[in-house]
Amino acid sequence: MKNPLDSLWGTVIAGLILTGILYYVVKSLIGG
Amino acid sequence: MLPGIYRWIHILAGVMWIGLLYYFNFVQVAALKAAQADSTAAGITKHVAPRALLFFRWAAVATWLAGAALLGAHFVPAFTFQAGWEKIGMGAWLGTIMLINVWALIWPNQKKILGLVQASDQEKNKARRVAFLTSRVNTMLSIPMLFFMVAQSHIGT
């Protein structure tokens, strides 16, 4: 499988997905 | 007054840090590839990259220090995700990981690539890959980092 970070768009999409994941991590920390 | 100044410096230095990070990733990587094809890469590697890296790595330090000063007594509550500090805590952790990446991985490898320290061709090739991927990791991390920096005061969960 190709490393998504080799492409600029792969990097941006990975960042957006990570934002979504971390949003729910923080939300669960807050207890929401 | 003082927190306002820390916030101001944090944003000024942060714009320089992340601005140069985006320059490297969105502009320089592709420009170098094209420049290598017509043998003009030296202009970038000799004159642009060292200067950009100088401001990049020290802006990273200034951003982190001003951020830490801005957190002040809330530094530990933020980094330990205590109640009310979860969002900025996540942003602070992401920024800290990015700072470590700059000084522990990007800069030492860039020194080999730019010939500031001696390295064999094999070491240079490895350094190129490590510096490139770490820079891409930081670009990826900057997206949630900026989200959580803004989220503390502007986005509810």
N, CA and C atoms of all chains as a GROMACS GRO file, in nm:
protein
  567
    1MET      N    1   0.084  -0.120   0.000
    1MET     CA    2   0.000   0.000   0.000
    1MET      C    3   0.088   0.125   0.000
    2LYS      N    4   0.048   0.223  -0.078
    2LYS     CA    5   0.126   0.346  -0.088
    2LYS      C    6   0.111   0.430   0.039
    3ASN      N    7   0.219   0.492   0.083
    3ASN     CA    8   0.213   0.578   0.201
    3ASN      C    9   0.135   0.706   0.166
    4PRO      N   10   0.023   0.734   0.233
    4PRO     CA   11  -0.055   0.853   0.198
    4PRO      C   12   0.025   0.983   0.214
    5LEU      N   13   0.128   0.980   0.299
    5LEU     CA   14   0.207   1.101   0.322
    5LEU      C   15   0.300   1.134   0.204
    6ASP      N   16   0.314   1.040   0.111
    6ASP     CA   17   0.394   1.070  -0.008
    6ASP      C   18   0.323   1.169  -0.099
    7SER      N   19   0.191   1.176  -0.085
    7SER     CA   20   0.116   1.273  -0.166
    7SER      C   21   0.064   1.386  -0.078
    8LEU      N   22   0.059   1.503  -0.138
    8LEU     CA   23   0.014   1.621  -0.063
    8LEU      C   24  -0.133   1.607  -0.022
    9TRP      N   25  -0.214   1.559  -0.116
    9TRP     CA   26  -0.357   1.542  -0.085
    9TRP      C   27  -0.377   1.431   0.018
   10GLY      N   28  -0.295   1.326   0.010
   10GLY     CA   29  -0.302   1.218   0.108
   10GLY      C   30  -0.273   1.271   0.248
   11THR      N   31  -0.177   1.364   0.256
   11THR     CA   32  -0.139   1.424   0.384
   11THR      C   33  -0.254   1.508   0.439
   12VAL      N   34  -0.316   1.589   0.352
   12VAL     CA   35  -0.426   1.676   0.396
   12VAL      C   36  -0.546   1.591   0.440
   13ILE      N   37  -0.577   1.488   0.362
   13ILE     CA   38  -0.692   1.402   0.397
   13ILE      C   39  -0.663   1.328   0.529
   14ALA      N   40  -0.539   1.280   0.545
   14ALA     CA   41  -0.502   1.212   0.671
   14ALA      C   42  -0.517   1.309   0.789
   15GLY      N   43  -0.480   1.435   0.768
   15GLY     CA   44  -0.495   1.536   0.874
   15GLY      C   45  -0.641   1.560   0.909
   16LEU      N   46  -0.726   1.563   0.808
   16LEU     CA   47  -0.870   1.584   0.833
   16LEU      C   48  -0.930   1.465   0.908
   17ILE      N   49  -0.889   1.344   0.866
   17ILE     CA   50  -0.940   1.223   0.934
   17ILE      C   51  -0.892   1.222   1.079
   18LEU      N   52  -0.764   1.255   1.099
   18LEU     CA   53  -0.709   1.260   1.235
   18LEU      C   54  -0.782   1.363   1.321
   19THR      N   55  -0.819   1.475   1.260
   19THR     CA   56  -0.895   1.579   1.332
   19THR      C   57  -1.027   1.520   1.383
   20GLY      N   58  -1.095   1.446   1.296
   20GLY     CA   59  -1.223   1.383   1.334
   20GLY      C   60  -1.204   1.284   1.448
   21ILE      N   61  -1.099   1.202   1.438
   21ILE     CA   62  -1.074   1.101   1.542
   21ILE      C   63  -1.044   1.170   1.676
   22LEU      N   64  -0.954   1.269   1.671
   22LEU     CA   65  -0.915   1.336   1.796
   22LEU      C   66  -1.030   1.418   1.854
   23TYR      N   67  -1.119   1.466   1.769
   23TYR     CA   68  -1.238   1.539   1.816
   23TYR      C   69  -1.320   1.448   1.908
   24TYR      N   70  -1.338   1.322   1.863
   24TYR     CA   71  -1.416   1.229   1.945
   24TYR      C   72  -1.338   1.184   2.069
   25VAL      N   73  -1.206   1.179   2.059
   25VAL     CA   74  -1.124   1.147   2.177
   25VAL      C   75  -1.144   1.255   2.283
   26VAL      N   76  -1.134   1.381   2.240
   26VAL     CA   77  -1.150   1.492   2.334
   26VAL      C   78  -1.292   1.497   2.388
   27LYS      N   79  -1.388   1.471   2.300
   27LYS     CA   80  -1.529   1.472   2.342
   27LYS      C   81  -1.552   1.367   2.451
   28SER      N   82  -1.489   1.251   2.435
   28SER     CA   83  -1.506   1.146   2.536
   28SER      C   84  -1.435   1.183   2.665
   29LEU      N   85  -1.322   1.257   2.653
   29LEU     CA   86  -1.251   1.304   2.774
   29LEU      C   87  -1.339   1.401   2.852
   30ILE      N   88  -1.410   1.487   2.776
   30ILE     CA   89  -1.497   1.585   2.840
   30ILE      C   90  -1.620   1.516   2.900
   31GLY      N   91  -1.654   1.404   2.840
   31GLY     CA   92  -1.769   1.329   2.891
   31GLY      C   93  -1.897   1.361   2.816
   32GLY      N   94  -1.880   1.412   2.692
   32GLY     CA   95  -1.996   1.449   2.610
   32GLY      C   96  -2.051   1.334   2.530
   33MET      N   97  -0.262   4.219   3.054
   33MET     CA   98  -0.174   4.273   2.949
   33MET      C   99  -0.073   4.168   2.901
   34LEU      N  100  -0.005   4.102   2.999
   34LEU     CA  101   0.098   4.004   2.963
   34LEU      C  102   0.043   3.886   2.883
   35PRO      N  103  -0.072   3.826   2.924
   35PRO     CA  104  -0.125   3.715   2.843
   35PRO      C  105  -0.155   3.758   2.699
   36GLY      N  106  -0.199   3.881   2.682
   36GLY     CA  107  -0.226   3.932   2.547
   36GLY      C  108  -0.100   3.937   2.463
   37ILE      N  109   0.010   3.977   2.526
   37ILE     CA  110   0.139   3.983   2.455
   37ILE      C  111   0.188   3.842   2.421
   38TYR      N  112   0.172   3.749   2.518
   38TYR     CA  113   0.211   3.610   2.491
   38TYR      C  114   0.130   3.553   2.375
   39ARG      N  115   0.000   3.583   2.374
   39ARG     CA  116  -0.088   3.533   2.268
   39ARG      C  117  -0.044   3.591   2.132
   40TRP      N  118  -0.012   3.720   2.132
   40TRP     CA  119   0.034   3.789   2.012
   40TRP      C  120   0.161   3.724   1.956
   41ILE      N  121   0.260   3.704   2.045
   41ILE     CA  122   0.386   3.641   2.003
   41ILE      C  123   0.360   3.497   1.956
   42HIS      N  124   0.273   3.426   2.029
   42HIS     CA  125   0.239   3.287   1.995
   42HIS      C  126   0.184   3.281   1.851
   43ILE      N  127   0.095   3.374   1.818
   43ILE     CA  128   0.034   3.374   1.684
   43ILE      C  129   0.135   3.420   1.578
   44LEU      N  130   0.212   3.526   1.609
   44LEU     CA  131   0.314   3.575   1.513
   44LEU      C  132   0.414   3.465   1.479
   45ALA      N  133   0.470   3.403   1.583
   45ALA     CA  134   0.571   3.299   1.560
   45ALA      C  135   0.506   3.176   1.497
   46GLY      N  136   0.383   3.146   1.538
   46GLY     CA  137   0.311   3.031   1.484
   46GLY      C  138   0.283   3.046   1.335
   47VAL      N  139   0.249   3.168   1.293
   47VAL     CA  140   0.226   3.194   1.150
   47VAL      C  141   0.356   3.168   1.073
   48MET      N  142   0.468   3.216   1.131
   48MET     CA  143   0.597   3.195   1.062
   48MET      C  144   0.632   3.046   1.056
   49TRP      N  145   0.613   2.975   1.168
   49TRP     CA  146   0.646   2.832   1.173
   49TRP      C  147   0.562   2.752   1.074
   50ILE      N  148   0.432   2.762   1.089
   50ILE     CA  149   0.343   2.680   1.006
   50ILE      C  150   0.343   2.732   0.861
   51GLY      N  151   0.361   2.862   0.844
   51GLY     CA  152   0.372   2.917   0.708
   51GLY      C  153   0.490   2.857   0.634
   52LEU      N  154   0.605   2.848   0.704
   52LEU     CA  155   0.723   2.790   0.639
   52LEU      C  156   0.707   2.639   0.620
   53LEU      N  157   0.639   2.573   0.717
   53LEU     CA  158   0.610   2.429   0.702
   53LEU      C  159   0.528   2.406   0.575
   54TYR      N  160   0.426   2.490   0.554
   54TYR     CA  161   0.342   2.476   0.435
   54TYR      C  162   0.421   2.513   0.309
   55TYR      N  163   0.512   2.612   0.322
   55TYR     CA  164   0.598   2.645   0.207
   55TYR      C  165   0.680   2.522   0.166
   56PHE      N  166   0.743   2.456   0.266
   56PHE     CA  167   0.824   2.337   0.234
   56PHE      C  168   0.739   2.231   0.165
   57ASN      N  169   0.621   2.205   0.222
   57ASN     CA  170   0.540   2.093   0.173
   57ASN      C  171   0.460   2.124   0.047
   58PHE      N  172   0.405   2.244   0.039
   58PHE     CA  173   0.319   2.277  -0.075
   58PHE      C  174   0.398   2.335  -0.192
   59VAL      N  175   0.517   2.395  -0.163
   59VAL     CA  176   0.590   2.464  -0.270
   59VAL      C  177   0.727   2.400  -0.297
   60GLN      N  178   0.811   2.392  -0.192
   60GLN     CA  179   0.951   2.359  -0.216
   60GLN      C  180   0.975   2.217  -0.267
   61VAL      N  181   0.900   2.120  -0.213
   61VAL     CA  182   0.919   1.980  -0.256
   61VAL      C  183   0.899   1.968  -0.407
   62ALA      N  184   0.789   2.023  -0.455
   62ALA     CA  185   0.760   2.016  -0.599
   62ALA      C  186   0.858   2.103  -0.679
   63ALA      N  187   0.894   2.220  -0.624
   63ALA     CA  188   0.986   2.310  -0.694
   63ALA      C  189   1.123   2.245  -0.709
   64LEU      N  190   1.170   2.175  -0.602
   64LEU     CA  191   1.301   2.110  -0.607
   64LEU      C  192   1.305   2.001  -0.714
   65LYS      N  193   1.193   1.928  -0.723
   65LYS     CA  194   1.184   1.821  -0.822
   65LYS      C  195   1.200   1.881  -0.963
   66ALA      N  196   1.128   1.990  -0.987
   66ALA     CA  197   1.135   2.056  -1.118
   66ALA      C  198   1.273   2.116  -1.140
   67ALA      N  199   1.331   2.174  -1.033
   67ALA     CA  200   1.461   2.240  -1.045
   67ALA      C  201   1.572   2.138  -1.071
   68GLN      N  202   1.557   2.018  -1.011
   68GLN     CA  203   1.659   1.915  -1.033
   68GLN      C  204   1.658   1.871  -1.180
   69ALA      N  205   1.539   1.875  -1.241
   69ALA     CA  206   1.527   1.833  -1.381
   69ALA      C  207   1.601   1.929  -1.475
   70ASP      N  208   1.606   2.058  -1.440
   70ASP     CA  209   1.680   2.150  -1.528
   70ASP      C  210   1.807   2.207  -1.461
   71SER      N  211   1.856   2.130  -1.362
   71SER     CA  212   1.985   2.162  -1.295
   71SER      C  213   1.991   2.301  -1.233
   72THR      N  214   1.880   2.347  -1.176
   72THR     CA  215   1.882   2.477  -1.108
   72THR      C  216   1.851   2.462  -0.958
   73ALA      N  217   1.859   2.338  -0.908
   73ALA     CA  218   1.823   2.312  -0.768
   73ALA      C  219   1.912   2.384  -0.668
   74ALA      N  220   2.038   2.411  -0.708
   74ALA     CA  221   2.132   2.475  -0.615
   74ALA      C  222   2.079   2.609  -0.565
   75GLY      N  223   2.007   2.679  -0.649
   75GLY     CA  224   1.949   2.806  -0.607
   75GLY      C  225   1.862   2.790  -0.485
   76ILE      N  226   1.787   2.682  -0.483
   76ILE     CA  227   1.698   2.656  -0.368
   76ILE      C  228   1.778   2.598  -0.252
   77THR      N  229   1.858   2.495  -0.277
   77THR     CA  230   1.926   2.427  -0.166
   77THR      C  231   2.034   2.514  -0.101
   78LYS      N  232   2.097   2.602  -0.181
   78LYS     CA  233   2.204   2.686  -0.124
   78LYS      C  234   2.150   2.815  -0.062
   79HIS      N  235   2.054   2.877  -0.129
   79HIS     CA  236   2.015   3.012  -0.088
   79HIS      C  237   1.880   3.023  -0.018
   80VAL      N  238   1.786   2.937  -0.054
   80VAL     CA  239   1.651   2.948   0.005
   80VAL      C  240   1.634   2.857   0.126
   81ALA      N  241   1.661   2.728   0.107
   81ALA     CA  242   1.633   2.630   0.213
   81ALA      C  243   1.703   2.661   0.346
   82PRO      N  244   1.834   2.694   0.346
   82PRO     CA  245   1.898   2.721   0.476
   82PRO      C  246   1.834   2.838   0.551
   83ARG      N  247   1.797   2.943   0.476
   83ARG     CA  248   1.733   3.059   0.541
   83ARG      C  249   1.593   3.022   0.592
   84ALA      N  250   1.519   2.950   0.509
   84ALA     CA  251   1.384   2.910   0.549
   84ALA      C  252   1.390   2.820   0.673
   85LEU      N  253   1.489   2.729   0.675
   85LEU     CA  254   1.503   2.638   0.789
   85LEU      C  255   1.542   2.711   0.917
   86LEU      N  256   1.623   2.816   0.903
   86LEU     CA  257   1.664   2.895   1.020
   86LEU      C  258   1.541   2.956   1.089
   87PHE      N  259   1.460   3.026   1.009
   87PHE     CA  260   1.340   3.089   1.066
   87PHE      C  261   1.238   2.984   1.112
   88PHE      N  262   1.231   2.874   1.036
   88PHE     CA  263   1.137   2.766   1.066
   88PHE      C  264   1.163   2.706   1.205
   89ARG      N  265   1.288   2.667   1.230
   89ARG     CA  266   1.315   2.595   1.356
   89ARG      C  267   1.310   2.688   1.477
   90TRP      N  268   1.353   2.814   1.460
   90TRP     CA  269   1.349   2.904   1.575
   90TRP      C  270   1.209   2.960   1.599
   91ALA      N  271   1.130   2.973   1.493
   91ALA     CA  272   0.990   3.013   1.509
   91ALA      C  273   0.914   2.904   1.585
   92ALA      N  274   0.953   2.778   1.561
   92ALA     CA  275   0.890   2.666   1.633
   92ALA      C  276   0.915   2.680   1.784
   93VAL      N  277   1.039   2.713   1.820
   93VAL     CA  278   1.074   2.730   1.962
   93VAL      C  279   0.996   2.849   2.021
   94ALA      N  280   0.997   2.961   1.949
   94ALA     CA  281   0.928   3.082   1.998
   94ALA      C  282   0.778   3.055   2.015
   95THR      N  283   0.719   2.983   1.921
   95THR     CA  284   0.576   2.951   1.929
   95THR      C  285   0.547   2.870   2.055
   96TRP      N  286   0.629   2.768   2.077
   96TRP     CA  287   0.606   2.679   2.192
   96TRP      C  288   0.625   2.756   2.324
   97LEU      N  289   0.733   2.835   2.332
   97LEU     CA  290   0.761   2.909   2.456
   97LEU      C  291   0.649   3.009   2.486
   98ALA      N  292   0.604   3.081   2.382
   98ALA     CA  293   0.496   3.179   2.403
   98ALA      C  294   0.367   3.107   2.440
   99GLY      N  295   0.344   2.990   2.381
   99GLY     CA  296   0.226   2.911   2.416
   99GLY      C  297   0.230   2.864   2.561
  100ALA      N  298   0.350   2.819   2.602
  100ALA     CA  299   0.366   2.773   2.741
  100ALA      C  300   0.345   2.891   2.837
  101ALA      N  301   0.399   3.008   2.802
  101ALA     CA  302   0.383   3.128   2.885
  101ALA      C  303   0.235   3.168   2.891
  102LEU      N  304   0.167   3.154   2.780
  102LEU     CA  305   0.024   3.188   2.773
  102LEU      C  306  -0.057   3.093   2.862
  103LEU      N  307  -0.021   2.966   2.863
  103LEU     CA  308  -0.092   2.871   2.951
  103LEU      C  309  -0.062   2.902   3.097
  104GLY      N  310   0.061   2.943   3.124
  104GLY     CA  311   0.100   2.982   3.260
  104GLY      C  312   0.068   2.873   3.361
  105ALA      N  313  -0.013   2.907   3.461
  105ALA     CA  314  -0.048   2.812   3.567
  105ALA      C  315  -0.135   2.699   3.515
  106HIS      N  316  -0.189   2.715   3.394
  106HIS     CA  317  -0.275   2.611   3.336
  106HIS      C  318  -0.196   2.512   3.251
  107PHE      N  319  -0.062   2.526   3.252
  107PHE     CA  320   0.024   2.439   3.171
  107PHE      C  321   0.001   2.292   3.205
  108VAL      N  322   0.012   2.258   3.333
  108VAL     CA  323  -0.005   2.118   3.374
  108VAL      C  324  -0.150   2.072   3.354
  109PRO      N  325  -0.251   2.151   3.396
  109PRO     CA  326  -0.390   2.108   3.368
  109PRO      C  327  -0.415   2.082   3.219
  110ALA      N  328  -0.355   2.162   3.131
  110ALA     CA  329  -0.376   2.141   2.987
  110ALA      C  330  -0.311   2.011   2.942
  111PHE      N  331  -0.184   1.992   2.982
  111PHE     CA  332  -0.112   1.873   2.935
  111PHE      C  333  -0.160   1.744   3.001
  112THR      N  334  -0.235   1.756   3.110
  112THR     CA  335  -0.290   1.635   3.174
  112THR      C  336  -0.441   1.626   3.150
  113PHE      N  337  -0.491   1.706   3.056
  113PHE     CA  338  -0.632   1.702   3.012
  113PHE      C  339  -0.730   1.716   3.128
  114GLN      N  340  -0.702   1.808   3.220
  114GLN     CA  341  -0.794   1.828   3.331
  114GLN      C  342  -0.918   1.904   3.284
  115ALA      N  343  -1.025   1.892   3.362
  115ALA     CA  344  -1.155   1.947   3.322
  115ALA      C  345  -1.144   2.092   3.275
  116GLY      N  346  -1.200   2.119   3.157
  116GLY     CA  347  -1.199   2.253   3.100
  116GLY      C  348  -1.077   2.282   3.014
  117TRP      N  349  -0.976   2.193   3.019
  117TRP     CA  350  -0.851   2.216   2.947
  117TRP      C  351  -0.821   2.107   2.844
  118GLU      N  352  -0.923   2.025   2.814
  118GLU     CA  353  -0.901   1.910   2.725
  118GLU      C  354  -0.866   1.954   2.583
  119LYS      N  355  -0.940   2.056   2.533
  119LYS     CA  356  -0.922   2.094   2.393
  119LYS      C  357  -0.785   2.160   2.369
  120ILE      N  358  -0.752   2.259   2.451
  120ILE     CA  359  -0.622   2.324   2.433
  120ILE      C  360  -0.509   2.227   2.468
  121GLY      N  361  -0.539   2.133   2.559
  121GLY     CA  362  -0.441   2.030   2.594
  121GLY      C  363  -0.404   1.946   2.473
  122MET      N  364  -0.506   1.908   2.396
  122MET     CA  365  -0.480   1.829   2.275
  122MET      C  366  -0.398   1.911   2.176
  123GLY      N  367  -0.435   2.038   2.159
  123GLY     CA  368  -0.358   2.127   2.069
  123GLY      C  369  -0.214   2.141   2.116
  124ALA      N  370  -0.198   2.156   2.248
  124ALA     CA  371  -0.063   2.174   2.304
  124ALA      C  372   0.023   2.049   2.284
  125TRP      N  373  -0.039   1.931   2.302
  125TRP     CA  374   0.036   1.806   2.281
  125TRP      C  375   0.078   1.793   2.134
  126LEU      N  376  -0.015   1.823   2.043
  126LEU     CA  377   0.017   1.812   1.900
  126LEU      C  378   0.131   1.909   1.863
  127GLY      N  379   0.123   2.032   1.916
  127GLY     CA  380   0.227   2.132   1.890
  127GLY      C  381   0.361   2.087   1.947
  128THR      N  382   0.357   2.024   2.064
  128THR     CA  383   0.481   1.978   2.128
  128THR      C  384   0.545   1.865   2.047
  129ILE      N  385   0.462   1.772   2.000
  129ILE     CA  386   0.514   1.662   1.916
  129ILE      C  387   0.578   1.721   1.790
  130MET      N  388   0.510   1.823   1.733
  130MET     CA  389   0.564   1.886   1.612
  130MET      C  390   0.697   1.956   1.638
  131LEU      N  391   0.710   2.021   1.754
  131LEU     CA  392   0.836   2.088   1.789
  131LEU      C  393   0.948   1.984   1.802
  132ILE      N  394   0.918   1.873   1.869
  132ILE     CA  395   1.017   1.766   1.885
  132ILE      C  396   1.057   1.712   1.748
  133ASN      N  397   0.960   1.694   1.660
  133ASN     CA  398   0.991   1.647   1.524
  133ASN      C  399   1.087   1.742   1.451
  134VAL      N  400   1.064   1.874   1.470
  134VAL     CA  401   1.150   1.972   1.404
  134VAL      C  402   1.295   1.956   1.449
  135TRP      N  403   1.315   1.952   1.581
  135TRP     CA  404   1.452   1.955   1.634
  135TRP      C  405   1.519   1.818   1.641
  136ALA      N  406   1.440   1.712   1.656
  136ALA     CA  407   1.500   1.579   1.670
  136ALA      C  408   1.512   1.506   1.536
  137LEU      N  409   1.426   1.539   1.439
  137LEU     CA  410   1.428   1.465   1.313
  137LEU      C  411   1.452   1.552   1.189
  138ILE      N  412   1.375   1.661   1.176
  138ILE     CA  413   1.386   1.741   1.053
  138ILE      C  414   1.522   1.811   1.044
  139TRP      N  415   1.557   1.888   1.146
  139TRP     CA  416   1.680   1.967   1.140
  139TRP      C  417   1.808   1.881   1.132
  140PRO      N  418   1.825   1.778   1.216
  140PRO     CA  419   1.948   1.696   1.204
  140PRO      C  420   1.961   1.633   1.064
  141ASN      N  421   1.849   1.590   1.006
  141ASN     CA  422   1.856   1.529   0.874
  141ASN      C  423   1.877   1.632   0.764
  142GLN      N  424   1.817   1.752   0.780
  142GLN     CA  425   1.838   1.858   0.682
  142GLN      C  426   1.984   1.902   0.680
  143LYS      N  427   2.050   1.899   0.795
  143LYS     CA  428   2.192   1.937   0.801
  143LYS      C  429   2.275   1.844   0.712
  144LYS      N  430   2.238   1.714   0.712
  144LYS     CA  431   2.308   1.618   0.625
  144LYS      C  432   2.277   1.646   0.478
  145ILE      N  433   2.149   1.672   0.449
  145ILE     CA  434   2.106   1.695   0.310
  145ILE      C  435   2.173   1.819   0.252
  146LEU      N  436   2.180   1.925   0.332
  146LEU     CA  437   2.235   2.053   0.283
  146LEU      C  438   2.388   2.058   0.290
  147GLY      N  439   2.448   1.952   0.344
  147GLY     CA  440   2.595   1.946   0.349
  147GLY      C  441   2.654   2.026   0.464
  148LEU      N  442   2.571   2.059   0.564
  148LEU     CA  443   2.623   2.134   0.680
  148LEU      C  444   2.699   2.041   0.774
  149VAL      N  445   2.668   1.910   0.765
  149VAL     CA  446   2.749   1.809   0.835
  149VAL      C  447   2.783   1.702   0.731
  150GLN      N  448   2.894   1.633   0.755
  150GLN     CA  449   2.938   1.532   0.658
  150GLN      C  450   2.846   1.411   0.660
  151ALA      N  451   2.815   1.362   0.540
  151ALA     CA  452   2.733   1.241   0.529
  151ALA      C  453   2.761   1.176   0.394
  152SER      N  454   2.759   1.042   0.395
  152SER     CA  455   2.777   0.969   0.268
  152SER      C  456   2.651   0.983   0.184
  153ASP      N  457   2.659   0.945   0.056
  153ASP     CA  458   2.541   0.954  -0.032
  153ASP      C  459   2.426   0.869   0.023
  154GLN      N  460   2.462   0.752   0.078
  154GLN     CA  461   2.359   0.663   0.134
  154GLN      C  462   2.291   0.729   0.255
  155GLU      N  463   2.375   0.791   0.339
  155GLU     CA  464   2.319   0.860   0.458
  155GLU      C  465   2.231   0.978   0.416
  156LYS      N  466   2.274   1.047   0.309
  156LYS     CA  467   2.195   1.160   0.259
  156LYS      C  468   2.060   1.115   0.205
  157ASN      N  469   2.061   1.002   0.134
  157ASN     CA  470   1.934   0.951   0.081
  157ASN      C  471   1.838   0.914   0.192
  158LYS      N  472   1.892   0.850   0.297
  158LYS     CA  473   1.809   0.812   0.411
  158LYS      C  474   1.758   0.939   0.482
  159ALA      N  475   1.848   1.038   0.496
  159ALA     CA  476   1.811   1.163   0.564
  159ALA      C  477   1.700   1.235   0.488
  160ARG      N  478   1.708   1.230   0.353
  160ARG     CA  479   1.606   1.292   0.268
  160ARG      C  480   1.467   1.233   0.296
  161ARG      N  481   1.464   1.101   0.306
  161ARG     CA  482   1.336   1.030   0.327
  161ARG      C  483   1.281   1.062   0.467
  162VAL      N  484   1.368   1.058   0.568
  162VAL     CA  485   1.324   1.082   0.706
  162VAL      C  486   1.275   1.227   0.721
  163ALA      N  487   1.353   1.322   0.667
  163ALA     CA  488   1.315   1.463   0.678
  163ALA      C  489   1.184   1.489   0.604
  164PHE      N  490   1.170   1.430   0.486
  164PHE     CA  491   1.048   1.448   0.406
  164PHE      C  492   0.927   1.393   0.480
  165LEU      N  493   0.938   1.268   0.529
  165LEU     CA  494   0.821   1.209   0.595
  165LEU      C  495   0.786   1.280   0.725
  166THR      N  496   0.888   1.324   0.800
  166THR     CA  497   0.861   1.395   0.924
  166THR      C  498   0.794   1.529   0.896
  167SER      N  499   0.837   1.594   0.790
  167SER     CA  500   0.776   1.720   0.750
  167SER      C  501   0.629   1.697   0.710
  168ARG      N  502   0.606   1.586   0.642
  168ARG     CA  503   0.467   1.553   0.603
  168ARG      C  504   0.383   1.518   0.727
  169VAL      N  505   0.444   1.448   0.823
  169VAL     CA  506   0.372   1.416   0.948
  169VAL      C  507   0.333   1.546   1.018
  170ASN      N  508   0.427   1.643   1.021
  170ASN     CA  509   0.396   1.770   1.086
  170ASN      C  510   0.284   1.846   1.012
  171THR      N  511   0.285   1.837   0.879
  171THR     CA  512   0.177   1.901   0.802
  171THR      C  513   0.044   1.836   0.838
  172MET      N  514   0.043   1.703   0.846
  172MET     CA  515  -0.078   1.631   0.885
  172MET      C  516  -0.123   1.672   1.026
  173LEU      N  517  -0.027   1.675   1.121
  173LEU     CA  518  -0.061   1.709   1.260
  173LEU      C  519  -0.106   1.854   1.275
  174SER      N  520  -0.057   1.942   1.184
  174SER     CA  521  -0.094   2.084   1.195
  174SER      C  522  -0.244   2.105   1.178
  175ILE      N  523  -0.309   2.014   1.105
  175ILE     CA  524  -0.453   2.030   1.077
  175ILE      C  525  -0.535   2.014   1.206
  176PRO      N  526  -0.522   1.900   1.279
  176PRO     CA  527  -0.592   1.895   1.408
  176PRO      C  528  -0.536   1.993   1.511
  177MET      N  529  -0.404   2.021   1.506
  177MET     CA  530  -0.345   2.114   1.604
  177MET      C  531  -0.414   2.250   1.595
  178LEU      N  532  -0.428   2.302   1.473
  178LEU     CA  533  -0.493   2.433   1.457
  178LEU      C  534  -0.641   2.427   1.494
  179PHE      N  535  -0.704   2.313   1.466
  179PHE     CA  536  -0.845   2.296   1.505
  179PHE      C  537  -0.860   2.309   1.657
  180PHE      N  538  -0.773   2.240   1.731
  180PHE     CA  539  -0.787   2.244   1.877
  180PHE      C  540  -0.740   2.376   1.938
  181MET      N  541  -0.647   2.444   1.872
  181MET     CA  542  -0.607   2.577   1.920
  181MET      C  543  -0.727   2.672   1.915
  182VAL      N  544  -0.804   2.660   1.806
  182VAL     CA  545  -0.922   2.745   1.789
  182VAL      C  546  -1.038   2.693   1.873
  183ALA      N  547  -1.044   2.561   1.890
  183ALA     CA  548  -1.158   2.497   1.955
  183ALA      C  549  -1.175   2.540   2.101
  184GLN      N  550  -1.060   2.567   2.169
  184GLN     CA  551  -1.068   2.597   2.312
  184GLN      C  552  -1.168   2.709   2.341
  185SER      N  553  -1.166   2.813   2.256
  185SER     CA  554  -1.256   2.925   2.286
  185SER      C  555  -1.367   2.942   2.185
  186HIS      N  556  -1.362   2.874   2.071
  186HIS     CA  557  -1.460   2.903   1.966
  186HIS      C  558  -1.546   2.786   1.920
  187ILE      N  559  -1.507   2.664   1.955
  187ILE     CA  560  -1.584   2.550   1.906
  187ILE      C  561  -1.628   2.463   2.024
  188GLY      N  562  -1.758   2.439   2.034
  188GLY     CA  563  -1.810   2.355   2.142
  188GLY      C  564  -1.795   2.209   2.104
  189THR      N  565  -1.808   2.121   2.201
  189THR     CA  566  -1.801   1.977   2.168
  189THR      C  567  -1.936   1.914   2.195
   0.00000   0.00000   0.00000
